[in-house]
Amino acid sequence: MTVFILGLLLAATGAPPKINTLYDDAVQVGPGRIRTLDIPLPVRPVRVVCTYEVLRGGSGVRVVLLRKEDAERWVRGEAHDVQISTSYSKRGAFSFKPLDPDHYQLVLDNRLEGRGATEVHLLVRTVESEESPGPIRTADPAKGRTLVFASMGLFAAVAGLFTVRLRRGLANRNG
């Protein structure tokens, strides 16, 4: 019976998301340099999930996701649009869903640390889900206020009850 119920629950959840690993490698970045890696995305909408950790050298790197033409502008020192970026750190992660499929590049920036090369373990995956998340809905402010005031009232009632019982206990103990 339990197996049947679990089977029904699993069937109701729908298809699992498709996960494709693009990079799961140690990447070298020279001292005071940047390293670009191609991220070809499919035409279907996907989410790019990236995690990194500095394995050797350096005080941290920054990982930036750019469109290919913006990455080329960045290398030349021209104006560019950053899709998403991490701060300089020994480890970090981001998740980003590009609005339109295009050719992207991941840039590992080691320009903060100019003394030596840095080795970074990089894990980049794309996650494709069949389900549409639907429209975003905000909470009703009236329900939120009601919940807050009800919680405060319950806390006050419990605190008052505890105070009365504590006073009675102290009075019985002393007298």
PASEBA-1860 file (N, C-alpha, C; in nm, 3 decimals):
! residues 175
1> MTVFILGL> 0.082/-0.119/0.000/0.000/0.000/0.000/0.086/0.126/0.000 ~ 0.192/0.127/0.083/0.281/0.242/0.092/0.352/0.266/-0.041 ~ 0.394/0.158/-0.105/0.463/0.170/-0.234/0.368/0.230/-0.338 ~ 0.242/0.190/-0.334/0.144/0.244/-0.427/0.125/0.395/-0.407 ~ 0.115/0.438/-0.281/0.098/0.581/-0.251/0.221/0.659/-0.295 ~ 0.341/0.606/-0.268/0.464/0.674/-0.312/0.470/0.683/-0.464 ~ 0.426/0.578/-0.531/0.423/0.580/-0.677/0.329/0.687/-0.730 ~ 0.213/0.701/-0.666/0.119/0.807/-0.706/0.178/0.946/-0.683
9> LLAATGAP> 0.246/0.964/-0.569/0.307/1.094/-0.541/0.415/1.129/-0.642 ~ 0.497/1.030/-0.677/0.602/1.054/-0.775/0.544/1.084/-0.913 ~ 0.437/1.016/-0.949/0.373/1.041/-1.078/0.310/1.179/-1.084 ~ 0.262/1.227/-0.971/0.197/1.359/-0.967/0.297/1.474/-0.975 ~ 0.423/1.448/-0.941/0.521/1.557/-0.941/0.564/1.597/-1.081 ~ 0.539/1.513/-1.180/0.577/1.548/-1.316/0.717/1.501/-1.348 ~ 0.762/1.537/-1.466/0.893/1.495/-1.513/1.002/1.573/-1.440 ~ 1.113/1.506/-1.407/1.223/1.577/-1.343/1.290/1.671/-1.443
17> PKINTLYD> 1.355/1.775/-1.394/1.423/1.866/-1.487/1.542/1.797/-1.554 ~ 1.573/1.840/-1.676/1.688/1.787/-1.749/1.809/1.870/-1.711 ~ 1.913/1.804/-1.664/2.035/1.871/-1.621/2.149/1.830/-1.714 ~ 2.219/1.930/-1.768/2.331/1.907/-1.857/2.454/1.973/-1.798 ~ 2.559/1.897/-1.775/2.683/1.951/-1.720/2.771/2.002/-1.833 ~ 2.802/2.132/-1.831/2.888/2.191/-1.934/3.034/2.186/-1.893 ~ 3.064/2.218/-1.768/3.200/2.215/-1.716/3.199/2.154/-1.577 ~ 3.294/2.066/-1.553/3.322/2.011/-1.421/3.471/1.986/-1.416
25> DAVQVGPG> 3.546/2.096/-1.423/3.691/2.087/-1.441/3.764/2.186/-1.351 ~ 3.893/2.161/-1.335/3.983/2.257/-1.273/4.035/2.348/-1.383 ~ 4.022/2.479/-1.365/4.059/2.577/-1.466/4.171/2.665/-1.410 ~ 4.275/2.687/-1.490/4.386/2.774/-1.450/4.360/2.916/-1.499 ~ 4.384/3.014/-1.411/4.374/3.155/-1.448/4.506/3.220/-1.409 ~ 4.571/3.283/-1.505/4.701/3.344/-1.482/4.693/3.461/-1.385 ~ 4.809/3.501/-1.331/4.811/3.613/-1.237/4.771/3.744/-1.305 ~ 4.675/3.815/-1.246/4.630/3.942/-1.302/4.563/3.929/-1.437
33> RIRTLDIP> 4.506/3.812/-1.466/4.447/3.785/-1.598/4.300/3.745/-1.583 ~ 4.237/3.731/-1.700/4.102/3.676/-1.706/4.105/3.554/-1.795 ~ 4.007/3.467/-1.776/3.994/3.347/-1.859/3.849/3.337/-1.903 ~ 3.826/3.322/-2.033/3.690/3.313/-2.085/3.662/3.169/-2.129 ~ 3.541/3.125/-2.104/3.496/2.992/-2.143/3.362/3.006/-2.214 ~ 3.345/2.937/-2.326/3.219/2.943/-2.401/3.110/2.866/-2.329 ~ 2.991/2.925/-2.328/2.871/2.862/-2.271/2.764/2.862/-2.381 ~ 2.763/2.762/-2.468/2.658/2.757/-2.570/2.527/2.711/-2.508
41> LPVRPVRV> 2.424/2.790/-2.522/2.294/2.756/-2.466/2.200/2.710/-2.576 ~ 2.112/2.616/-2.545/2.016/2.572/-2.646/1.910/2.680/-2.670 ~ 1.830/2.658/-2.773/1.725/2.754/-2.807/1.616/2.754/-2.700 ~ 1.593/2.640/-2.637/1.493/2.631/-2.531/1.539/2.710/-2.408 ~ 1.446/2.763/-2.330/1.486/2.836/-2.210/1.546/2.741/-2.105 ~ 1.659/2.780/-2.052/1.728/2.702/-1.949/1.776/2.795/-1.840 ~ 1.812/2.737/-1.728/1.874/2.811/-1.619/2.020/2.768/-1.611 ~ 2.110/2.864/-1.601/2.253/2.837/-1.588/2.286/2.841/-1.439
49> VCTYEVLR> 2.342/2.730/-1.390/2.380/2.720/-1.249/2.531/2.699/-1.245 ~ 2.601/2.787/-1.174/2.747/2.783/-1.170/2.794/2.788/-1.025 ~ 2.886/2.699/-0.990/2.954/2.704/-0.860/3.104/2.696/-0.886 ~ 3.180/2.760/-0.799/3.326/2.754/-0.815/3.392/2.756/-0.679 ~ 3.515/2.705/-0.676/3.595/2.705/-0.554/3.741/2.713/-0.593 ~ 3.816/2.803/-0.531/3.959/2.817/-0.557/4.029/2.699/-0.491 ~ 4.103/2.623/-0.572/4.174/2.507/-0.520/4.316/2.542/-0.476 ~ 4.382/2.628/-0.555/4.521/2.664/-0.526/4.548/2.806/-0.566
57> GGSGVRVV> 4.623/2.877/-0.481/4.669/3.010/-0.515/4.561/3.116/-0.510 ~ 4.605/3.239/-0.500/4.513/3.352/-0.509/4.428/3.373/-0.386 ~ 4.376/3.493/-0.377/4.289/3.528/-0.265/4.142/3.524/-0.306 ~ 4.115/3.489/-0.429/3.978/3.478/-0.476/3.965/3.523/-0.620 ~ 3.863/3.476/-0.685/3.834/3.515/-0.822/3.689/3.563/-0.829 ~ 3.656/3.626/-0.938/3.520/3.669/-0.965/3.475/3.597/-1.091 ~ 3.352/3.550/-1.092/3.297/3.481/-1.208/3.184/3.567/-1.264 ~ 3.191/3.593/-1.395/3.095/3.682/-1.460/3.037/3.609/-1.581
65> LLRKEDAE> 2.905/3.621/-1.599/2.840/3.565/-1.717/2.803/3.681/-1.809 ~ 2.852/3.673/-1.934/2.829/3.778/-2.033/2.787/3.716/-2.164 ~ 2.719/3.795/-2.246/2.699/3.752/-2.384/2.833/3.758/-2.453 ~ 2.848/3.679/-2.558/2.979/3.670/-2.623/3.029/3.806/-2.671 ~ 2.940/3.887/-2.731/2.985/4.018/-2.781/3.023/4.111/-2.665 ~ 2.954/4.099/-2.550/2.990/4.180/-2.434/3.123/4.136/-2.375 ~ 3.151/4.005/-2.379/3.279/3.956/-2.329/3.393/4.010/-2.414 ~ 3.373/4.016/-2.545/3.476/4.071/-2.632/3.497/4.220/-2.603
73> RWVRGEAH> 3.387/4.293/-2.578/3.400/4.436/-2.541/3.474/4.451/-2.408 ~ 3.445/4.362/-2.313/3.508/4.370/-2.181/3.659/4.350/-2.192 ~ 3.699/4.253/-2.275/3.842/4.227/-2.294/3.910/4.349/-2.354 ~ 3.841/4.419/-2.445/3.898/4.539/-2.507/3.887/4.662/-2.418 ~ 3.817/4.650/-2.304/3.801/4.764/-2.213/3.688/4.857/-2.250 ~ 3.596/4.812/-2.334/3.483/4.895/-2.376/3.362/4.868/-2.287 ~ 3.258/4.950/-2.303/3.135/4.933/-2.225/3.069/4.799/-2.260 ~ 3.013/4.736/-2.158/2.952/4.604/-2.176/2.840/4.586/-2.074
81> DVQISTSY> 2.752/4.489/-2.100/2.644/4.455/-2.008/2.676/4.322/-1.942 ~ 2.677/4.323/-1.809/2.699/4.202/-1.732/2.564/4.137/-1.704 ~ 2.550/4.009/-1.734/2.427/3.938/-1.704/2.417/3.909/-1.555 ~ 2.523/3.851/-1.498/2.530/3.825/-1.355/2.676/3.809/-1.317 ~ 2.709/3.843/-1.192/2.847/3.839/-1.147/2.852/3.804/-0.999 ~ 2.961/3.738/-0.959/2.986/3.715/-0.817/3.089/3.817/-0.770 ~ 3.111/3.825/-0.641/3.217/3.910/-0.589/3.347/3.829/-0.587 ~ 3.459/3.896/-0.563/3.586/3.825/-0.553/3.581/3.740/-0.426
89> SKRGAFSF> 3.598/3.611/-0.443/3.587/3.520/-0.330/3.657/3.389/-0.362 ~ 3.686/3.312/-0.258/3.747/3.180/-0.277/3.646/3.078/-0.325 ~ 3.517/3.104/-0.297/3.411/3.015/-0.346/3.285/3.096/-0.363 ~ 3.202/3.051/-0.455/3.078/3.122/-0.479/2.990/3.046/-0.577 ~ 2.873/3.104/-0.603/2.778/3.040/-0.693/2.679/3.144/-0.743 ~ 2.616/3.111/-0.855/2.504/3.191/-0.902/2.413/3.103/-0.985 ~ 2.291/3.150/-1.000/2.191/3.085/-1.082/2.125/3.194/-1.164 ~ 2.117/3.174/-1.295/2.066/3.280/-1.382/1.989/3.218/-1.497
97> KPLDPDHY> 1.874/3.276/-1.528/1.793/3.229/-1.641/1.796/3.338/-1.747 ~ 1.875/3.320/-1.854/1.881/3.420/-1.961/1.744/3.437/-2.026 ~ 1.714/3.561/-2.061/1.584/3.590/-2.123/1.574/3.535/-2.264 ~ 1.683/3.542/-2.338/1.680/3.490/-2.474/1.802/3.399/-2.495 ~ 1.781/3.290/-2.569/1.894/3.200/-2.593/1.996/3.269/-2.682 ~ 2.119/3.255/-2.647/2.227/3.319/-2.720/2.355/3.247/-2.684 ~ 2.464/3.295/-2.738/2.594/3.239/-2.705/2.654/3.323/-2.593 ~ 2.681/3.262/-2.481/2.733/3.332/-2.364/2.875/3.287/-2.336
105> QLVLDNRL> 2.945/3.370/-2.259/3.078/3.333/-2.213/3.085/3.355/-2.063 ~ 3.156/3.265/-1.999/3.182/3.275/-1.857/3.323/3.329/-1.841 ~ 3.339/3.433/-1.762/3.469/3.496/-1.745/3.515/3.476/-1.602 ~ 3.632/3.416/-1.585/3.695/3.404/-1.454/3.796/3.517/-1.443 ~ 3.775/3.605/-1.349/3.854/3.727/-1.335/3.950/3.712/-1.216 ~ 4.080/3.710/-1.243/4.183/3.697/-1.140/4.268/3.824/-1.133 ~ 4.210/3.937/-1.173/4.289/4.060/-1.177/4.311/4.120/-1.039 ~ 4.236/4.077/-0.939/4.258/4.127/-0.804/4.388/4.071/-0.746
113> EGRGATEV> 4.421/3.948/-0.785/4.541/3.881/-0.735/4.645/3.880/-0.845 ~ 4.746/3.963/-0.835/4.845/3.974/-0.941/4.973/3.897/-0.916 ~ 4.982/3.824/-0.803/5.108/3.759/-0.769/5.126/3.621/-0.828 ~ 5.017/3.546/-0.843/5.035/3.410/-0.893/4.910/3.357/-0.961 ~ 4.929/3.246/-1.027/4.817/3.181/-1.095/4.722/3.121/-0.993 ~ 4.599/3.104/-1.035/4.495/3.048/-0.949/4.432/2.930/-1.021 ~ 4.411/2.822/-0.946/4.341/2.706/-1.000/4.202/2.702/-0.937 ~ 4.100/2.697/-1.022/3.962/2.705/-0.978/3.887/2.581/-1.025
121> HLLVRTVE> 3.816/2.516/-0.933/3.727/2.407/-0.976/3.594/2.472/-1.014 ~ 3.553/2.450/-1.137/3.435/2.514/-1.192/3.332/2.408/-1.229 ~ 3.209/2.427/-1.182/3.099/2.338/-1.215/2.987/2.423/-1.274 ~ 2.961/2.403/-1.404/2.857/2.480/-1.474/2.758/2.380/-1.532 ~ 2.630/2.403/-1.498/2.523/2.316/-1.548/2.409/2.400/-1.603 ~ 2.337/2.340/-1.696/2.212/2.401/-1.742/2.098/2.311/-1.694 ~ 1.991/2.374/-1.647/1.875/2.302/-1.597/1.756/2.342/-1.682 ~ 1.694/2.242/-1.743/1.578/2.267/-1.828/1.459/2.196/-1.767
129> SEESPGPI> 1.353/2.269/-1.742/1.233/2.213/-1.683/1.119/2.223/-1.782 ~ 1.039/2.120/-1.786/0.923/2.119/-1.875/0.813/2.210/-1.823 ~ 0.811/2.230/-1.693/0.702/2.305/-1.632/0.723/2.454/-1.646 ~ 0.616/2.524/-1.661/0.618/2.670/-1.661/0.591/2.716/-1.518 ~ 0.670/2.807/-1.465/0.649/2.848/-1.327/0.520/2.927/-1.307 ~ 0.463/2.977/-1.413/0.339/3.053/-1.401/0.366/3.196/-1.359 ~ 0.260/3.274/-1.348/0.279/3.414/-1.311/0.318/3.428/-1.164 ~ 0.390/3.533/-1.136/0.430/3.562/-0.999/0.315/3.632/-0.929
137> RTADPAKG> 0.281/3.581/-0.812/0.173/3.641/-0.734/0.230/3.694/-0.604 ~ 0.182/3.809/-0.562/0.226/3.866/-0.435/0.123/3.834/-0.328 ~ 0.168/3.834/-0.206/0.079/3.804/-0.093/-0.016/3.921/-0.070 ~ -0.133/3.888/-0.016/-0.232/3.989/0.017/-0.188/4.062/0.144 ~ -0.170/4.195/0.140/-0.124/4.268/0.259/-0.220/4.255/0.378 ~ -0.350/4.248/0.355/-0.445/4.235/0.465/-0.426/4.102/0.537 ~ -0.404/3.995/0.461/-0.380/3.865/0.524/-0.249/3.866/0.603 ~ -0.149/3.935/0.552/-0.022/3.946/0.623/-0.037/4.019/0.755
145> RTLVFASM> -0.110/4.130/0.753/-0.133/4.203/0.879/-0.211/4.116/0.977 ~ -0.313/4.047/0.930/-0.392/3.960/1.017/-0.303/3.853/1.080 ~ -0.216/3.793/1.001/-0.127/3.691/1.052/-0.032/3.748/1.158 ~ 0.024/3.865/1.132/0.116/3.927/1.228/0.043/3.960/1.358 ~ -0.073/4.023/1.350/-0.146/4.060/1.472/-0.195/3.938/1.548 ~ -0.237/3.832/1.477/-0.279/3.709/1.545/-0.160/3.645/1.615 ~ -0.045/3.646/1.553/0.075/3.591/1.616/0.114/3.670/1.740 ~ 0.106/3.803/1.729/0.138/3.887/1.845/0.038/3.865/1.958
153> GLFAAVAG> -0.090/3.850/1.924/-0.193/3.825/2.026/-0.171/3.691/2.095 ~ -0.138/3.588/2.018/-0.111/3.457/2.076/0.010/3.464/2.168 ~ 0.116/3.533/2.125/0.234/3.549/2.210/0.199/3.622/2.339 ~ 0.121/3.729/2.329/0.082/3.804/2.448/-0.001/3.717/2.542 ~ -0.092/3.636/2.489/-0.174/3.548/2.573/-0.088/3.445/2.645 ~ 0.007/3.383/2.573/0.095/3.284/2.635/0.184/3.350/2.740 ~ 0.237/3.469/2.708/0.322/3.540/2.804/0.242/3.579/2.928 ~ 0.118/3.626/2.910/0.033/3.662/3.024/0.002/3.542/3.111
161> LFTVRLRR> -0.033/3.429/3.048/-0.060/3.306/3.122/0.062/3.260/3.200 ~ 0.177/3.266/3.137/0.301/3.228/3.205/0.329/3.320/3.324 ~ 0.305/3.450/3.308/0.327/3.546/3.415/0.236/3.516/3.534 ~ 0.109/3.489/3.508/0.014/3.458/3.617/0.057/3.331/3.689 ~ 0.094/3.228/3.616/0.135/3.102/3.679/0.265/3.119/3.756 ~ 0.356/3.201/3.703/0.482/3.225/3.773/0.458/3.298/3.904 ~ 0.372/3.400/3.902/0.340/3.474/4.025/0.273/3.383/4.129 ~ 0.180/3.300/4.085/0.115/3.207/4.178/0.217/3.111/4.238
169> GLANRNG> 0.306/3.059/4.154/0.406/2.967/4.204/0.500/3.033/4.305 ~ 0.539/3.157/4.278/0.626/3.229/4.371/0.552/3.262/4.499 ~ 0.425/3.298/4.491/0.346/3.328/4.611/0.329/3.204/4.696 ~ 0.303/3.088/4.640/0.289/2.964/4.714/0.420/2.922/4.776 ~ 0.528/2.947/4.709/0.660/2.909/4.758/0.702/2.996/4.878 ~ 0.671/3.126/4.872/0.712/3.219/4.978/0.613/3.223/5.095 ~ 0.496/3.183/5.075/0.399/3.209/5.178/0.325/3.091/5.218
END
